[in-house]
């Protein structure tokens, strides 16, 4: 159940939050309700194989997700976008941990040991979680990190992006690292770098572009190294 709930969060809060839904959510409460409906449904579906009676935990996660996102619609503190994004995700993760602890699926006092044991005993779920993370979640993290560090503001969505090409690159890099083929990483990165560099240089966004690429590579390699330990 533990890994399934975090996988549900990645799917509901990232993979199934497309650009237009994210924009709608940032403007209107109806968009927040639509997004949270997706999160609630995904959380419920992912909980069914492990405990079909755990509806209280699903409702708790859904309602708190609604509260956290709705508050941000009306309360916009003057803090950096990267910090706001980090606090938002920390709040969602904390809620999931509390729900799992209340359902006796997880011991809060032994989090590190619990996750270490789960990572080795549920290898397939851990692999799914890792690959889900490097798709849309990693893409959003890369954008917030790069824009926050370079410009001190939130990213422009959709903006200039090769979203799915970047996701494919991370999948390949993660897989190569997981199998110990580190020398293949440049073969994934260099073609896009060479083909896009003239346009990037002309747009005077070289620093942002390089920070995004470095952040993407770092996440992919990090997840690949994690998978090597399973």
Residue pairs with C-beta under 8 A, 6 or more apart in sequence:
1 47
1 50
1 51
1 54
1 100
1 103
1 105
2 100
2 105
2 106
2 114
2 115
2 118
3 118
3 122
3 125
3 126
3 129
4 46
4 47
4 49
4 50
4 125
5 43
5 46
5 47
5 61
5 96
5 99
5 100
6 93
6 96
6 129
7 46
7 125
7 128
7 129
7 132
8 39
8 42
8 43
8 45
8 46
8 47
9 39
9 43
9 92
9 93
9 96
10 129
10 132
10 133
10 136
10 137
11 42
11 46
11 132
12 38
12 39
12 40
12 41
12 42
12 43
13 39
13 65
13 92
13 137
14 135
14 136
14 137
14 140
15 132
15 135
15 136
15 137
16 38
16 42
17 25
17 35
17 38
17 136
19 157
19 158
21 31
21 34
21 35
21 38
22 35
22 157
23 31
23 157
24 30
24 31
24 34
24 35
25 31
25 32
25 34
25 35
25 69
25 73
26 73
28 73
29 70
29 73
32 66
32 69
32 70
32 73
33 66
35 69
36 62
36 65
36 66
36 69
39 61
39 62
39 65
40 58
40 59
40 61
40 62
40 65
43 58
43 61
43 62
44 55
44 58
47 54
47 57
47 58
51 103
54 103
56 103
57 99
57 100
57 102
57 103
60 95
60 99
60 102
61 95
61 96
61 99
64 95
65 92
65 95
68 88
68 91
68 92
68 95
69 88
72 84
72 88
77 84
80 148
80 152
80 153
81 144
81 147
81 148
81 152
81 153
81 154
81 155
82 144
82 145
82 147
82 148
82 149
83 148
84 154
85 144
85 148
85 154
97 106
97 108
97 111
98 108
100 106
101 107
101 108
106 114
107 114
118 125
118 126
119 126
119 229
119 230
120 230
123 230
126 227
126 230
127 227
127 230
130 174
130 223
130 226
130 227
131 171
131 174
133 223
134 167
134 170
134 171
134 174
134 219
134 220
134 223
135 167
135 170
135 171
136 167
138 167
138 170
138 216
138 219
138 220
139 163
139 166
139 167
141 215
141 219
142 166
142 212
142 215
142 216
142 219
143 155
143 157
143 161
143 212
144 154
144 155
145 211
145 215
146 155
146 208
146 211
146 212
146 215
147 153
147 154
147 155
147 156
147 208
148 154
149 211
150 207
150 208
150 211
151 208
160 203
160 205
162 192
162 196
165 192
166 216
169 188
169 189
169 192
169 216
169 220
170 216
170 219
170 220
170 223
171 220
172 184
172 188
173 185
173 188
173 189
173 217
173 220
173 221
173 224
174 220
174 221
174 223
174 224
174 227
175 224
176 182
176 184
176 185
176 188
176 224
177 185
177 220
177 221
177 223
177 224
177 225
177 227
177 228
178 224
178 227
178 228
180 228
185 217
185 221
189 213
189 217
193 213
196 209
200 206
200 209
